[in-house]
Amino acid sequence: MKKTLALNVNGELTYCTSPPELRGHGRCNHVAHQEAGESPEDFVKRIGERAHDDGTFDCAAVAREITQEEVDQLAKQIDEIAGCKVTKENFREVMADLSPEQIDEISKIGFNAAPVFSLPIREEEYEDTNVKNKLYFTNLHKYGVGGSTSAITQMFDKVGQTPTHNGEMVDVKHSYAQGLTEREYFAKQYYARIAMITKGVGTSKPGYCISRNSQVGILEDGQLESVFWSDINVGDQFEDGSVVEEIRDWQEKQCVTLKVMDCLPVTVSYDHLVLADIIIAGERVENLAASKRAREAIGENDNHWVCAEDILLMHQHGAKILLSTQRELLDVVDAGVEVVRCISTDTGFYETNGMVHHNTARKLFYAVSDTQVMSDCGGPYVDAMHCKLPNGHVCVHCAHMTKGGEVVREGQLVGGVISTNLSEGLTQASMELKHPIWENQEVDISRKGKTLTISWSELELGDQFPNGALVLDITDWDLRVGYRMVASGAELVCSDTHLVMADVYDKNGQRMNGQFEVSKEIRNDVGAGEDDSWVCAEELMEAVNQGHEVDIATPYGAHVPLESIERFGAEPIRVRCITTNTGVYDVGPFLSHNTGTMASMSKQSSAAIIMATLDGWGTSPIVQEMREAHTTEEMRKILYEGLKRQYEESNIKQDDFNLQMIAKKMTSYKRDKNGLRPVEEGERADVVSIGAVGNANNIFKAVELSSGYGTLTRPVKQRLDTDAANQIIN
């Protein structure tokens, strides 16, 4: 069903997707609809007075049709600034070559032109009912365009209170528009310097906070004792043996209270991660949006880490929350804003109150951040992995003996580059599955010599589609936006990102598949190649709504018209993906792309082994083999060769230098009662995770997890080990 213009009960202009017979009834809250044959301009004019009477702006006054002459004039201005003809196809390339001044000029043209051509229509599904087209500079921040209330106030009213060197507050009474006095300017710049230092050394702000009033279990003389989170100290040990190594500053955050049977409740921030499975209708739910963002922020690839915000949401929808401790969450309550703070442990996680909590950000970076290239280890110069320098450092001679290390120079801090190279590609290797089918979609398959018509939920490994594709893998269930397509009288219900083979033609009969950017991105993500015949359901619907013609390419070479496409239901639908031996399969007249072949499955498996190895988990076959080794050199070789093999199987290019350096770093330490210490010559190293390595006396981490300015400028007596970080400070 095509969208029609409508006026809702709030006097707002929206789109309506309800069929004619249901308009004004049920879920449709519209009081007026665009009639058949009525132009948008005539409809706006007809309902303009009603909208104005309801307190909104006059639709008829601001809405008008854009003339081609106006469009051509604006395009001419942009071409003159860019120095060439700007088209939709070359836009990104042209913008990449422009100066900031040129980009600013083009942005001004767009910003000034927008209100002229605006039609104040909001999407029916858009959540923020406050956003309208009439935006003014001073309230842009309310709509997520940019800035903040405080920034606007400082620009036009007054700068306000700002701290000085001794902690006292000074009232800056002038605004930036008025200009500051010399004294006001100096006071404000002091605070700006603090902010600059903090930003420079604190590239990310970890979350995973617990409320100060929550009680947690701490081991005291072998016995579990309850203490308030505000009383946690460095050196405290949780029931799983994890030791507190860092305590961060207090902050205010939106929180959730979690309760496990026979355990004290604990209040945590929305972004706090716990190890759990979300179960709906007996199936595990993956790819929850907030959890995904929290994991991506720290490079965590294990999707079993779920944030408290998603736990609250799914609990409200009746989901079971099964924890890694084999317990179930009994109660989940929105706790509002609480004062919270984070900690860091030697393991990167800790167990308390019946659940396992995440706590370490940027583990791989922390593990190698202080790694430095030094002058000489005394030889023999074999390669980076055999360098004699302690604590995972490398000398310039050994580095130059290693493929990938030929270009490093003495004095360089190479850890940041190493961590980036090692982690880059792992997220892509563990790619999100993008082509799910609705659980109740009927499909024809062959099973054990019999031809059957079954629902998608009944599909089994080994089932064969009519085009011969065999089912090799079936993923977990997910919740996605649904679309219903009809061709040759048969329907396909799928997710918004589902790819089908189709050709789209504009009103002049010109094929326009190359214009679909979302479909292109999906094809790139899943290895669908350069064939732009693969188009996602979301963009097919957009094409139909714009009056374009869509031909579906059937599995047997013929083309049939797409009869209709529409949103399927108001709520997300339950879907899942499959993998076949061919990468494609057929459902009626629709030829569908799937998540790939067995090669893609192998790639994902290798990425999982890499992450388990870096985390020091016993599930990794590489870690298992390392534990059987008798010497540090043997462990180091097993780790290097194992990681190299898995990166190759993941098809992720990796230099020997990066692999040897991480192998050396993870096998350079020994545990004792005081934590980690450098392994001595002839001593067998312990299998140490990157999380534990990164937590060991790393000042870069200290300044990131607290006040960078205060950490680097506070006059205190410190233990100065010979490492890169302390060399920089000295």
KOLRO-270914 format. One line per 4 residues: number of its first residue (from 1); their letters; for each residue x, y, z of C-alpha. Coordinates in nm, 2 decimals, m for minus. Layout:
# residues N
NUM = A = X:Y:Z; ...
//
This chain:
# residues 730
1 = MKKT = 0.00:0.00:0.00; 0.14:0.34:m0.10; 0.16:0.61:0.16; m0.09:0.90:0.15
5 = LALN = m0.07:1.23:0.32; m0.28:1.26:0.63; m0.35:1.50:0.93; m0.33:1.34:1.27
9 = VNGE = m0.52:1.43:1.59; m0.23:1.66:1.70; m0.27:1.87:1.39; 0.05:1.73:1.24
13 = LTYC = 0.10:1.64:0.87; 0.21:1.27:0.84; 0.19:0.98:0.61; m0.07:0.70:0.64
17 = TSPP = m0.02:0.35:0.52; m0.36:0.21:0.62; m0.58:0.07:0.34; m0.88:0.30:0.25
21 = ELRG = m1.13:0.09:0.44; m0.94:0.11:0.77; m0.86:0.49:0.76; m0.99:0.66:1.07
25 = HGRC = m1.03:0.33:1.25; m0.82:0.11:1.48; m0.45:0.21:1.49; m0.51:0.49:1.24
29 = NHVA = m0.53:0.82:1.43; m0.57:1.05:1.13; m0.86:1.29:1.10; m0.81:1.37:0.74
33 = HQEA = m0.66:1.19:0.44; m0.54:1.28:0.09; m0.81:1.18:m0.15; m0.77:0.99:m0.48
37 = GESP = m0.65:1.23:m0.75; m0.58:1.51:m0.50; m0.24:1.67:m0.53; m0.02:1.72:m0.22
41 = EDFV = m0.06:2.10:m0.26; m0.44:2.08:m0.27; m0.45:1.86:0.03; m0.22:2.09:0.23
45 = KRIG = m0.43:2.38:0.13; m0.75:2.20:0.23; m0.63:2.11:0.58; m0.40:2.41:0.65
49 = ERAH = m0.65:2.60:0.86; m0.73:2.30:1.08; m0.36:2.25:1.15; m0.32:2.61:1.23
53 = DDGT = m0.62:2.60:1.47; m0.46:2.31:1.65; m0.16:2.52:1.74; 0.09:2.41:1.47
57 = FDCA = 0.24:2.63:1.20; 0.04:2.71:0.88; 0.12:2.42:0.65; m0.02:2.60:0.34
61 = AVAR = 0.20:2.90:0.41; 0.53:2.71:0.40; 0.46:2.42:0.16; 0.50:2.47:m0.21
65 = EITQ = 0.63:2.28:m0.51; 1.00:2.32:m0.60; 1.06:2.46:m0.94; 1.32:2.32:m1.17
69 = EEVD = 1.46:2.66:m1.22; 1.53:2.70:m0.85; 1.69:2.35:m0.83; 1.91:2.44:m1.14
73 = QLAK = 2.02:2.76:m0.98; 2.13:2.60:m0.65; 2.31:2.32:m0.85; 2.49:2.59:m1.04
77 = QIDE = 2.61:2.75:m0.72; 2.74:2.42:m0.59; 2.92:2.34:m0.92; 3.09:2.68:m0.91
81 = IAGC = 3.22:2.62:m0.56; 3.34:2.26:m0.64; 3.49:2.36:m0.97; 3.32:2.07:m1.15
85 = KVTK = 2.98:1.93:m1.23; 2.85:1.76:m0.90; 2.62:1.46:m0.95; 2.48:1.20:m0.72
89 = ENFR = 2.73:0.95:m0.85; 3.05:1.16:m0.79; 2.93:1.35:m0.48; 3.13:1.16:m0.22
93 = EVMA = 3.45:1.17:m0.44; 3.41:1.55:m0.50; 3.35:1.63:m0.14; 3.65:1.43:m0.03
97 = DLSP = 3.88:1.66:m0.23; 3.73:1.99:m0.12; 3.87:2.23:0.14; 3.69:2.29:0.47
101 = EQID = 3.60:2.64:0.34; 3.44:2.50:0.03; 3.24:2.23:0.22; 3.12:2.51:0.46
105 = EISK = 3.00:2.72:0.16; 2.81:2.42:0.02; 2.66:2.34:0.36; 2.53:2.69:0.38
109 = IGFN = 2.35:2.66:0.05; 2.17:2.34:0.17; 2.09:2.49:0.51; 1.95:2.81:0.36
113 = AAPV = 1.75:2.63:0.09; 1.59:2.37:0.32; 1.32:2.59:0.47; 1.22:2.72:0.13
117 = FSLP = 1.13:2.37:0.00; 1.01:2.22:0.33; 0.69:2.03:0.35; 0.62:1.98:0.72
121 = IREE = 0.56:1.61:0.71; 0.68:1.37:0.98; 0.71:1.00:0.93; 0.43:0.81:1.11
125 = EYED = 0.68:0.58:1.28; 0.92:0.85:1.38; 0.95:0.85:1.76; 1.03:1.21:1.84
129 = TNVK = 0.70:1.39:1.81; 0.87:1.72:1.89; 1.08:1.75:1.57; 0.93:1.97:1.30
133 = NKLY = 1.07:2.15:1.00; 1.08:2.50:1.15; 1.41:2.49:1.32; 1.58:2.80:1.47
137 = FTNL = 1.95:2.83:1.55; 1.90:2.86:1.92; 1.71:2.53:1.96; 1.89:2.31:1.71
141 = HKYG = 2.04:2.11:1.99; 1.69:2.00:2.09; 1.66:1.81:1.77; 2.00:1.65:1.77
145 = VGGS = 2.14:1.88:1.49; 2.43:2.00:1.70; 2.53:2.20:2.01; 2.39:2.19:2.36
149 = TSAI = 2.19:2.43:2.58; 2.51:2.53:2.77; 2.69:2.60:2.45; 2.41:2.82:2.32
153 = TQMF = 2.39:3.00:2.65; 2.77:3.07:2.65; 2.75:3.20:2.29; 2.46:3.45:2.34
157 = DKVG = 2.40:3.50:2.72; 2.70:3.45:2.93; 2.98:3.19:2.98; 2.89:3.14:3.34
161 = QTPT = 3.09:2.96:3.62; 3.43:2.82:3.54; 3.69:2.66:3.78; 4.04:2.82:3.84
165 = HNGE = 4.37:2.65:3.93; 4.28:2.63:4.29; 3.94:2.49:4.24; 3.75:2.81:4.31
169 = MVDV = 3.47:2.92:4.07; 3.48:3.24:3.87; 3.17:3.39:3.71; 3.23:3.49:3.35
173 = KHSY = 2.96:3.74:3.29; 3.01:3.81:2.92; 2.91:3.59:2.63; 3.13:3.49:2.34
177 = AQGL = 2.92:3.71:2.12; 3.00:4.01:2.34; 3.36:3.92:2.40; 3.54:3.83:2.72
181 = TERE = 3.76:4.05:2.94; 4.13:3.95:2.98; 4.07:3.81:3.32; 3.76:3.62:3.20
185 = YFAK = 3.95:3.48:2.90; 4.24:3.35:3.11; 4.00:3.19:3.36; 3.81:3.02:3.08
189 = QYYA = 4.12:2.90:2.90; 4.25:2.73:3.22; 3.95:2.50:3.21; 3.99:2.46:2.84
193 = RIAM = 4.35:2.33:2.89; 4.22:2.08:3.15; 3.96:1.96:2.89; 4.22:1.94:2.62
197 = ITKG = 4.45:1.72:2.82; 4.17:1.50:2.94; 4.05:1.46:2.58; 4.40:1.39:2.45
201 = VGTS = 4.47:1.11:2.69; 4.12:0.98:2.74; 4.00:0.87:2.39; 3.72:0.66:2.53
205 = KPGY = 3.50:0.68:2.84; 3.43:0.33:2.98; 3.09:0.25:3.12; 2.99:m0.05:3.32
209 = CISR = 2.91:0.14:3.64; 2.75:0.02:3.96; 2.56:0.24:4.20; 2.74:0.35:4.52
213 = NSQV = 2.46:0.20:4.74; 2.47:m0.15:4.59; 2.61:m0.42:4.81; 2.85:m0.67:4.65
217 = GILE = 3.04:m0.98:4.76; 3.41:m0.95:4.85; 3.64:m1.23:4.97; 3.78:m1.16:5.32
221 = DGQL = 4.01:m1.43:5.46; 3.84:m1.68:5.23; 3.49:m1.58:5.34; 3.24:m1.39:5.12
225 = ESVF = 3.15:m1.06:5.28; 2.90:m0.79:5.17; 3.03:m0.44:5.12; 2.88:m0.13:4.96
229 = WSDI = 3.02:m0.04:4.62; 3.13:0.30:4.76; 3.36:0.10:5.00; 3.54:m0.10:4.73
233 = NVGD = 3.92:m0.07:4.74; 4.21:m0.16:4.51; 4.32:m0.51:4.59; 3.97:m0.64:4.68
237 = QFED = 3.89:m0.98:4.54; 3.56:m1.10:4.40; 3.43:m1.45:4.44; 3.57:m1.56:4.11
241 = GSVV = 3.92:m1.45:4.21; 3.92:m1.13:4.00; 4.12:m0.85:4.17; 4.03:m0.48:4.17
245 = EEIR = 4.32:m0.29:4.01; 4.15:0.05:3.92; 3.87:0.25:4.07; 3.73:0.53:3.86
249 = DWQE = 3.56:0.86:3.93; 3.20:0.90:4.03; 2.94:1.01:3.77; 2.56:1.02:3.73
253 = KQCV = 2.40:0.78:3.49; 2.06:0.63:3.41; 2.04:0.29:3.59; 1.86:m0.04:3.61
257 = TLKV = 1.83:m0.26:3.92; 1.89:m0.64:3.86; 1.78:m0.91:4.10; 1.89:m1.28:4.10
261 = MDCL = 1.73:m1.54:4.33; 1.91:m1.57:4.67; 2.14:m1.27:4.58; 2.13:m0.91:4.68
265 = PVTV = 2.00:m0.68:4.41; 2.25:m0.46:4.22; 2.19:m0.13:4.05; 2.39:m0.07:3.73
269 = SYDH = 2.42:0.18:3.45; 2.23:0.14:3.12; 2.56:0.06:2.94; 2.67:m0.20:3.20
273 = LVLA = 2.74:m0.54:3.04; 2.66:m0.88:3.20; 2.71:m1.22:3.05; 2.36:m1.35:2.96
277 = DIII = 2.12:m1.50:2.70; 1.80:m1.33:2.62; 1.53:m1.59:2.55; 1.19:m1.53:2.38
281 = AGER = 0.97:m1.82:2.28; 1.25:m2.06:2.36; 1.50:m1.89:2.12; 1.80:m1.67:2.19
285 = VENL = 1.77:m1.31:2.07; 2.08:m1.15:1.93; 2.20:m0.82:1.78; 2.02:m0.60:2.03
289 = AASK = 2.10:m0.25:1.94; 2.22:m0.09:2.27; 2.43:m0.40:2.35; 2.59:m0.39:2.01
293 = RARE = 2.68:m0.03:2.05; 2.83:m0.09:2.40; 3.04:m0.39:2.27; 3.16:m0.21:1.96
297 = AIGE = 3.28:0.09:2.17; 3.53:m0.14:2.33; 3.60:m0.39:2.06; 3.42:m0.67:2.23
301 = NDNH = 3.30:m0.93:1.98; 3.12:m1.18:2.20; 2.75:m1.10:2.17; 2.67:m1.29:2.49
305 = WVCA = 2.76:m0.96:2.67; 2.43:m0.78:2.71; 2.38:m0.43:2.84; 2.13:m0.35:3.12
309 = EDIL = 1.93:m0.12:2.89; 1.85:m0.41:2.66; 1.78:m0.64:2.96; 1.52:m0.39:3.09
313 = LMHQ = 1.36:m0.36:2.74; 1.34:m0.74:2.68; 1.22:m0.81:3.03; 0.93:m0.57:2.97
317 = HGAK = 0.85:m0.78:2.66; 0.83:m1.10:2.86; 1.18:m1.24:2.78; 1.37:m1.47:3.01
321 = ILLS = 1.72:m1.35:3.11; 1.95:m1.66:3.16; 2.28:m1.57:3.31; 2.61:m1.74:3.26
325 = TQRE = 2.61:m1.84:3.62; 2.31:m2.08:3.53; 2.07:m1.85:3.71; 1.78:m1.65:3.59
329 = LLDV = 1.71:m1.28:3.65; 1.39:m1.26:3.87; 1.33:m0.89:3.85; 1.45:m0.59:3.64
333 = VDAG = 1.34:m0.24:3.74; 1.43:0.10:3.59; 1.61:0.28:3.87; 1.63:0.63:3.73
337 = VEVV = 1.95:0.84:3.76; 2.20:0.72:4.02; 2.56:0.81:4.13; 2.78:0.53:4.00
341 = RCIS = 3.14:0.44:3.93; 3.34:0.18:3.74; 3.63:m0.05:3.84; 3.89:m0.25:3.65
345 = TDTG = 4.00:m0.60:3.74; 4.30:m0.81:3.64; 4.07:m1.03:3.43; 3.85:m0.79:3.25
349 = FYET = 3.54:m0.92:3.43; 3.42:m1.02:3.78; 3.14:m1.23:3.94; 2.91:m1.09:4.21
353 = NGMV = 2.54:m1.08:4.30; 2.48:m1.40:4.09; 2.61:m1.26:3.76; 2.93:m1.20:3.56
357 = HHNT = 3.01:m0.83:3.49; 3.22:m0.68:3.22; 3.46:m0.40:3.32; 3.75:m0.36:3.08
361 = ARKL = 3.76:m0.12:2.78; 3.99:m0.14:2.49; 4.17:m0.45:2.62; 4.39:m0.51:2.32
365 = FYAV = 4.51:m0.14:2.31; 4.59:m0.15:2.69; 4.79:m0.47:2.65; 5.03:m0.32:2.40
369 = SDTQ = 5.00:0.06:2.45; 5.33:0.09:2.63; 5.52:m0.12:2.38; 5.83:0.07:2.25
373 = VMSD = 6.10:0.02:2.00; 6.44:0.04:2.17; 6.80:0.06:2.05; 6.95:m0.28:2.11
377 = CGGP = 6.87:m0.60:2.30; 7.23:m0.73:2.26; 7.14:m1.00:2.01; 7.12:m1.25:1.86
381 = YVDA = 6.88:m1.07:1.62; 6.64:m1.34:1.51; 6.30:m1.17:1.49; 6.06:m0.96:1.71
385 = MHCK = 5.94:m1.27:1.89; 6.29:m1.37:2.00; 6.40:m1.02:2.11; 6.57:m1.03:2.45
389 = LPNG = 6.40:m0.71:2.59; 6.16:m0.77:2.88; 5.79:m0.67:2.91; 5.71:m0.73:2.55
393 = HVCV = 5.93:m0.45:2.41; 6.14:m0.49:2.09; 6.47:m0.35:1.98; 6.51:m0.19:1.64
397 = HCAH = 6.74:m0.47:1.51; 6.50:m0.75:1.59; 6.21:m0.55:1.45; 6.39:m0.50:1.12
401 = MTKG = 6.44:m0.88:1.09; 6.07:m0.94:1.09; 5.83:m0.90:0.80; 5.62:m0.59:0.87
405 = GEVV = 5.87:m0.45:1.12; 6.11:m0.31:0.86; 5.99:0.04:0.89; 5.97:0.10:1.26
409 = REGQ = 6.22:0.34:1.42; 6.39:0.36:1.76; 6.17:0.54:2.02; 5.84:0.46:1.85
413 = LVGG = 5.54:0.36:2.06; 5.41:0.09:1.82; 5.14:m0.06:2.04; 4.86:0.16:1.90
417 = VIST = 4.93:0.05:1.55; 4.97:m0.32:1.65; 4.64:m0.32:1.84; 4.46:m0.15:1.55
421 = NLSE = 4.60:m0.39:1.29; 4.51:m0.70:1.50; 4.16:m0.59:1.58; 4.07:m0.44:1.24
425 = GLTQ = 3.88:m0.70:1.04; 3.76:m0.91:1.33; 3.43:m0.73:1.35; 3.38:m0.77:0.98
429 = ASME = 3.47:m1.14:1.00; 3.21:m1.18:1.27; 2.97:m1.00:1.03; 2.61:m0.94:1.12
433 = LKHP = 2.37:m1.17:0.93; 2.15:m0.96:0.72; 1.90:m1.17:0.53; 1.64:m1.31:0.76
437 = IWEN = 1.30:m1.47:0.66; 0.98:m1.46:0.87; 0.92:m1.76:1.09; 0.58:m1.84:0.93
441 = QEVD = 0.69:m1.80:0.57; 0.60:m2.11:0.37; 0.87:m2.26:0.15; 0.90:m2.57:m0.07
445 = ISRK = 1.18:m2.80:0.00; 1.30:m3.16:m0.05; 1.38:m3.37:0.25; 1.48:m3.74:0.24
449 = GKTL = 1.34:m3.78:m0.11; 1.00:m3.62:m0.02; 0.87:m3.28:m0.15; 0.73:m3.08:0.14
453 = TISW = 0.58:m2.73:0.20; 0.69:m2.62:0.55; 0.71:m2.30:0.75; 1.05:m2.13:0.78
457 = SELE = 1.06:m2.22:1.15; 1.05:m2.59:1.05; 1.35:m2.57:0.82; 1.63:m2.83:0.90
461 = LGDQ = 1.99:m2.88:0.80; 2.02:m3.08:0.48; 1.69:m2.95:0.34; 1.71:m2.87:m0.03
465 = FPNG = 1.54:m2.58:m0.22; 1.39:m2.63:m0.57; 1.70:m2.46:m0.72; 1.92:m2.73:m0.56
469 = ALVL = 2.06:m2.52:m0.28; 2.13:m2.72:0.04; 2.08:m2.58:0.39; 2.42:m2.59:0.57
473 = DITD = 2.36:m2.36:0.87; 2.06:m2.20:1.05; 2.12:m1.90:1.27; 1.95:m1.78:1.59
477 = WDLR = 1.63:m1.59:1.58; 1.62:m1.21:1.56; 1.36:m0.93:1.56; 1.36:m0.71:1.25
481 = VGYR = 1.13:m0.47:1.06; 0.92:m0.69:0.82; 0.82:m0.64:0.45; 0.57:m0.83:0.24
485 = MVAS = 0.63:m0.87:m0.13; 0.39:m1.03:m0.39; 0.49:m1.15:m0.74; 0.31:m1.41:m0.96
489 = GAEL = 0.05:m1.44:m0.68; 0.31:m1.57:m0.43; 0.43:m1.38:m0.13; 0.76:m1.34:0.06
493 = VCSD = 0.77:m1.19:0.41; 1.13:m1.09:0.50; 1.34:m0.84:0.69; 1.42:m0.49:0.56
497 = THLV = 1.77:m0.59:0.47; 1.68:m0.91:0.28; 1.83:m0.92:m0.07; 1.63:m1.04:m0.37
501 = MADV = 1.73:m1.04:m0.73; 1.54:m0.76:m0.91; 1.57:m0.49:m1.18; 1.43:m0.14:m1.11
505 = YDKN = 1.34:0.10:m1.39; 1.25:0.47:m1.37; 0.95:0.63:m1.55; 1.17:0.67:m1.86
509 = GQRM = 1.25:0.30:m1.87; 1.61:0.35:m1.75; 1.76:0.09:m1.52; 1.85:0.25:m1.18
513 = NGQF = 1.99:m0.04:m0.96; 2.32:0.14:m0.93; 2.15:0.42:m0.72; 2.06:0.20:m0.42
517 = EVSK = 2.33:0.28:m0.16; 2.19:0.07:0.12; 2.17:m0.24:m0.10; 2.53:m0.18:m0.21
521 = EIRN = 2.65:m0.16:0.15; 2.47:m0.49:0.24; 2.62:m0.66:m0.07; 2.97:m0.54:0.04
525 = DVGA = 2.91:m0.67:0.40; 2.82:m1.02:0.29; 3.03:m1.07:m0.01; 2.75:m1.05:m0.27
529 = GEDD = 3.00:m0.90:m0.52; 2.94:m0.62:m0.77; 2.61:m0.75:m0.90; 2.37:m0.47:m0.84
533 = SWVC = 2.07:m0.69:m0.92; 2.06:m0.78:m0.55; 1.83:m0.52:m0.39; 1.71:m0.51:m0.03
537 = AEEL = 1.34:m0.50:0.06; 1.36:m0.16:0.21; 1.48:0.01:m0.11; 1.24:m0.19:m0.33
541 = MEAV = 0.96:m0.04:m0.13; 1.10:0.31:m0.17; 1.13:0.26:m0.54; 0.76:0.14:m0.57
545 = NQGH = 0.64:0.44:m0.36; 0.82:0.67:m0.60; 0.64:0.52:m0.89; 0.92:0.31:m1.03
549 = EVDI = 0.87:m0.03:m1.19; 1.03:m0.34:m1.03; 1.08:m0.67:m1.22; 1.16:m0.98:m1.00
553 = ATPY = 1.43:m1.21:m1.15; 1.29:m1.56:m1.10; 1.52:m1.86:m1.03; 1.47:m1.99:m1.38
557 = GAHV = 1.57:m1.68:m1.58; 1.23:m1.52:m1.64; 1.13:m1.18:m1.51; 0.79:m1.10:m1.35
561 = PLES = 0.66:m0.77:m1.22; 0.65:m0.70:m0.85; 0.28:m0.67:m0.78; 0.30:m0.51:m0.44
565 = IERF = 0.52:m0.44:m0.14; 0.43:m0.31:0.20; 0.54:m0.30:0.57; 0.43:m0.62:0.74
569 = GAEP = 0.28:m0.53:1.07; 0.35:m0.24:1.30; 0.59:m0.44:1.53; 0.92:m0.61:1.44
573 = IRVR = 0.88:m0.97:1.32; 1.06:m1.29:1.43; 1.31:m1.39:1.16; 1.63:m1.59:1.11
577 = CITT = 1.89:m1.65:0.84; 2.04:m1.96:0.67; 2.35:m2.05:0.49; 2.35:m2.27:0.17
581 = NTGV = 2.61:m2.43:m0.04; 2.54:m2.20:m0.33; 2.49:m1.87:m0.15; 2.14:m1.83:m0.30
585 = YDVG = 1.80:m2.01:m0.27; 1.45:m1.98:m0.41; 1.12:m1.91:m0.24; 0.85:m1.92:m0.50
589 = PFLS = 0.93:m1.66:m0.78; 1.19:m1.49:m0.55; 1.56:m1.56:m0.58; 1.71:m1.48:m0.24
593 = HNTG = 2.07:m1.41:m0.13; 2.18:m1.57:0.20; 2.46:m1.52:0.45; 2.72:m1.69:0.24
597 = TMAS = 2.88:m2.03:0.19; 3.07:m2.26:0.42; 3.37:m2.03:0.36; 3.20:m1.74:0.54
601 = MSKQ = 3.11:m1.98:0.83; 3.47:m2.08:0.86; 3.57:m1.72:0.86; 3.34:m1.64:1.15
605 = SSAA = 3.46:m1.95:1.34; 3.83:m1.84:1.30; 3.75:m1.49:1.43; 3.59:m1.64:1.74
609 = IIMA = 3.90:m1.85:1.81; 4.12:m1.55:1.77; 3.92:m1.35:2.03; 3.90:m1.65:2.27
613 = TLDG = 4.28:m1.68:2.24; 4.34:m1.31:2.31; 4.11:m1.34:2.61; 4.31:m1.65:2.74
617 = WGTS = 4.00:m1.87:2.75; 4.04:m2.24:2.78; 3.79:m2.29:2.49; 4.06:m2.18:2.25
621 = PIVQ = 4.25:m2.47:2.10; 4.56:m2.25:2.09; 4.54:m2.18:2.46; 4.49:m2.55:2.53
625 = EMRE = 4.81:m2.63:2.34; 5.00:m2.35:2.51; 4.92:m2.50:2.85; 5.09:m2.82:2.75
629 = AHTT = 5.41:m2.64:2.65; 5.72:m2.67:2.88; 5.90:m2.35:2.81; 5.81:m1.99:2.74
633 = EEMR = 5.97:m2.02:2.39; 5.74:m2.31:2.31; 5.43:m2.12:2.43; 5.53:m1.82:2.23
637 = KILY = 5.58:m2.02:1.91; 5.24:m2.20:1.96; 5.06:m1.87:2.01; 5.23:m1.70:1.71
641 = EGLK = 5.17:m1.99:1.47; 4.81:m2.05:1.59; 4.71:m1.68:1.55; 4.87:m1.66:1.21
645 = RQYE = 4.68:m1.97:1.10; 4.34:m1.83:1.22; 4.40:m1.49:1.07; 4.48:m1.66:0.73
649 = ESNI = 4.16:m1.87:0.76; 3.96:m1.56:0.83; 4.12:m1.40:0.52; 4.25:m1.11:0.73
653 = KQDD = 4.59:m1.00:0.61; 4.83:m0.97:0.90; 5.21:m0.89:0.92; 5.43:m1.12:1.11
657 = FNLQ = 5.55:m0.83:1.32; 5.20:m0.77:1.47; 5.15:m1.14:1.55; 5.50:m1.19:1.70
661 = MIAK = 5.46:m0.88:1.92; 5.13:m0.99:2.07; 5.27:m1.34:2.11; 5.57:m1.20:2.30
665 = KMTS = 5.35:m0.96:2.51; 5.11:m1.23:2.62; 5.40:m1.46:2.72; 5.62:m1.21:2.91
669 = YKRD = 5.46:m1.23:3.25; 5.42:m1.46:3.56; 5.15:m1.44:3.83; 5.24:m1.42:4.19
673 = KNGL = 5.06:m1.30:4.51; 5.13:m0.94:4.41; 4.98:m0.97:4.06; 5.18:m0.99:3.74
677 = RPVE = 5.55:m0.96:3.72; 5.79:m0.99:3.42; 5.89:m1.35:3.35; 6.26:m1.42:3.42
681 = EGER = 6.50:m1.59:3.18; 6.46:m1.97:3.19; 6.13:m1.94:3.37; 5.80:m2.06:3.21
685 = ADVV = 5.55:m1.78:3.15; 5.19:m1.81:3.25; 4.91:m1.79:2.99; 4.79:m1.43:3.05
689 = SIGA = 4.50:m1.27:2.87; 4.53:m0.93:2.70; 4.29:m0.80:2.96; 4.52:m0.89:3.25
693 = VGNA = 4.83:m0.76:3.06; 4.65:m0.43:2.99; 4.56:m0.39:3.35; 4.91:m0.42:3.48
697 = NNIF = 5.06:m0.08:3.58; 4.96:0.11:3.26; 4.95:0.48:3.32; 4.78:0.53:2.99
701 = KAVE = 4.49:0.34:3.12; 4.50:0.53:3.45; 4.46:0.86:3.28; 4.19:0.73:3.06
705 = LSSG = 3.98:0.58:3.34; 4.00:0.88:3.57; 4.10:1.24:3.54; 4.39:1.26:3.29
709 = YGTL = 4.48:1.61:3.39; 4.49:1.52:3.76; 4.69:1.20:3.70; 4.96:1.35:3.49
713 = TRPV = 5.00:1.67:3.69; 4.95:1.56:4.05; 5.29:1.57:4.24; 5.31:1.21:4.39
717 = KQRL = 5.58:0.96:4.44; 5.54:0.68:4.18; 5.72:0.35:4.12; 5.90:0.41:3.79
721 = DTDA = 5.94:0.09:3.60; 6.14:0.10:3.28; 5.87:0.12:3.03; 5.76:0.35:2.75
725 = ANQI = 5.50:0.54:2.95; 5.73:0.64:3.23; 6.00:0.74:2.98; 5.75:0.98:2.82
729 = IN = 5.66:1.14:3.16; 6.02:1.17:3.26
//
